[in-house]
């Protein structure tokens, strides 16, 4: 791996650190909508894992000589805007958002991280790994649809809306820092590579929707 622009690395760590912090907030809030204590506990554990991820990213920023709060600040409007515009109204909408919306964002950041040298590459890939969202969300959503088939259409519409909002959010994040564009180009090679990246992310989203039992 060739050396990456240090400022771009700080930007990527900063946006991810804030994403993990907001993930903690959202999961803790969504846990209170859980219909069972088991479900509430499951989301609380996921929230705790997200906070651990945030702390690890913040520690790495400090190692690089960056102030974590300063590194996160440029990305607050874009990420807060996304979450305010996609606030789930129900327990199931929250699970779909965690699985589909967050999964798409993770795919995007994982692709960017692929061009980084160590230790940042491994750190980012590790914090983007599933913390139990996937299996739990799939079980809960599929069970709910089996019990009430009418939910499938509404949740499918919600999933499609999340994708559109997530893409807009990613574009807003990239627009904040030129260095992130450089990381994307470094990871994909050229505009053709970027097109293939979009195809891979879209295919992964389609597969997630089908896994939930929803039409993409």
Secondary structure, 3 states (H helix, E strand, C coil): CCCCCHHHHHHHHHHHHHHHHHHHHHHHHHHCCCCCHHHHHHHHHHHHHHHHHHHHHHHHHHHCCCCHHHHHHCCHHHHHHHHHHCCCCCHHHHHHHHHHHHHHHHHHHHHHHCCCCCCHHHHHHHHCCCCCHHHHHHHHHHHHHHHCCCHHHHHHHHHHHHHHHHHHHHHHHHHHCHHHHHHHHHHHCCHHHHHHHHHHHHHHHHHHHHHHCCCC
